[in-house]
Amino acid sequence: MTENQPIDLLRLLAVRLERLSVDSNWARHASGLRGNIIKLLEQADNGEPVASNRLDLLIDIAFDILRRAAQDIPDRAAFRK
């Protein structure tokens, strides 16, 4: 992975977390995590060092929340029956 790839991935994940429905059980978790991601991105944009283990942790948590939120979405096929 290049140096900017985790930062670019965090930018994408922040956008995805923002798009979670407020009705989602995970929206509040996503909001808090997104705030942490934005702080880290601001730090990186200002040229301050960012710990790689913090980057990895935020990426892992973001994917976990998005995965869990997606699992809560009802299957449309189940409603058609």
C-alpha positions, 0 to 999 in steps of 0.5 A: 500500500502506498502512503496515501492509500489508507488516507484515501480509503478513510476519505471514502469510508467517511463519505459512506458512513455519512450516507447511513440512514438515520433510521439505522441502528448503526447511525450513531456509531457511524457519526462518532467514528466519522468525527474521529476519521475527520480529525485524523484526516485534518491532522494528515492534511496539516502534515502532522504525523498519523500513527499507522495503527490508528489508521488501520483501527479506524479503517477496520471499525468503519468497515465493521459498522458498514457491514453490520448496517448493511446486514440490517437492510431488509431483503426486498425479495422477502417483501415480494412474497 
